[in-house]
Amino acid sequence: MKHQERWHAAMQNNYGVPPITLVKGKGAEVWDDNGKRYLDFLGGIATNVLGHAHPVIVKAVSEQIGKLGHVSNLYSHKQGIELAEKLQDLVNDSSARIFFCNSGAEANEAAIKISRLTGRKEIIAATGGFHGRTTGALSITGQDAKRTPFEPLLSGVKFVEFGDPLAMRKAVSKKTAMVIIEAIQGENGVVVPESGYLRKVRAICDQNGALLVIDAVQTGMGRTGEWFGYESEGIKPDMITLAKGLGGGLPLGAMITLGDRSPTFKPGEHGSTFGGNPVSCAAANAAIDFIVKKDVLKKVATSGKYLKVMLAKVPGVAQVRGRGLLLGIVLDANVATAVASKAMSNGLLINAPSRNVIRIAPPLIVSKKELSEFVKVFARTLNEVLNG
Ligand SMILES: *Cc1c(COP(=O)(O)O)cnc(C)c1O
């Protein structure tokens, strides 16, 4: 039986039946079960920061699983402590405190629970925002189609127009426990707010004693050319949430409190069996070390600029938005789904978060040669869809 038929006969259909089955990868390339090669410009959805089968990840994970795998959080381990210390360095705050979990949704669940510890019950989130699929994270996700079938969700959540500081000012009050936003809305089609927006939201939170949470699950770990995507605004959030790229391709999430305004968990208030397990932490440590040692952030910024310039020249492209290697290619026509599917047959993995936007989030280590191959094949694909 073909893989697709077996999938359909055994799996929940929440993803639809995936059109291809992948069997191996190397760097920014993957191969399917027919031996067909693809350039992977989605990177496991902004997750495989060092691409597939990177030697430093393979080594770290193999050594760790051969020595100590899962231990639970009743015991500490070196890999976890080391990673927490590295994150304190990266957020530039030795008072930061880290909770490890397995996913972005779980990281945001932790943030919601922390916000409850302020004694306030109200949460402000942004329209179009995405924070995960668990019921708590879904409650603060500003996309009706994903929420509606599962209501009632958490009460006390209000949504305001993303990027509009006036709407934020109106919504936030002394009842607001937290405001949660993304620096760039990834799932919504790589939507970038005007510069200064995060700074204004920070000020509004300060005036009302509300916590500011930056969901850096997608923009984090160097993807935008800075570590978490909010630094260029010169702000310090009260919490940040991480996942996707954090584990260098392994499942790992984190909720980090910064500064002294945010409550922190006391013994017994939260937990996760697998959260921050030694193997995922070893992979994360290896990924961070590599990114630092090889100055990957600088490379990300350069690669992003190159792609923006080259893609803007492609006929049928209206605009390229985003930063670093999280880019939304806005098309003149609503053909994004057709482009993504044609790209796949042309050996390119990308996705269509909305009808006129293609998202790309390749490995941060993607080579110059692969960038130019991408531009070439993408241009040909778009031309085939529009004129073919
Ligand atoms: C992907 C994503 C999440 C959810 O992460 P999961 O690991 O799928 O639970 C949350 N927030 C943002 C911004 C994301 O991009």
The ligand as a MOL file (V3000), in Angstrom:
LIG
                    3D

  0  0  0     0  0            999 V3000
M  V30 BEGIN CTAB
M  V30 COUNTS 15 15 0 0 0
M  V30 BEGIN ATOM
M  V30 1 C 4.1970 27.5390 16.0450 0
M  V30 2 C 3.8540 28.5950 17.0010 0
M  V30 3 C 3.2840 28.2920 18.2520 0
M  V30 4 C 2.8810 26.8900 18.6380 0
M  V30 5 O 3.9670 26.0410 18.7560 0
M  V30 6 P 3.7130 24.4590 18.8700 0
M  V30 7 O 5.0860 23.9270 19.1380 0
M  V30 8 O 3.1480 24.0140 17.5560 0
M  V30 9 O 2.7780 24.2390 19.9800 0
M  V30 10 C 3.0610 29.3270 19.1360 0
M  V30 11 N 3.3740 30.5980 18.8180 0
M  V30 12 C 3.9100 30.9180 17.6290 0
M  V30 13 C 4.2490 32.3360 17.3430 0
M  V30 14 C 4.1630 29.9340 16.6750 0
M  V30 15 O 4.6650 30.2610 15.4890 0
M  V30 END ATOM
M  V30 BEGIN BOND
M  V30 1 1 1 2
M  V30 2 1 2 3
M  V30 3 2 2 14
M  V30 4 1 3 4
M  V30 5 2 3 10
M  V30 6 1 4 5
M  V30 7 1 5 6
M  V30 8 2 6 7
M  V30 9 1 6 8
M  V30 10 1 6 9
M  V30 11 1 10 11
M  V30 12 2 11 12
M  V30 13 1 12 13
M  V30 14 1 12 14
M  V30 15 1 14 15
M  V30 END BOND
M  V30 END CTAB
M  END
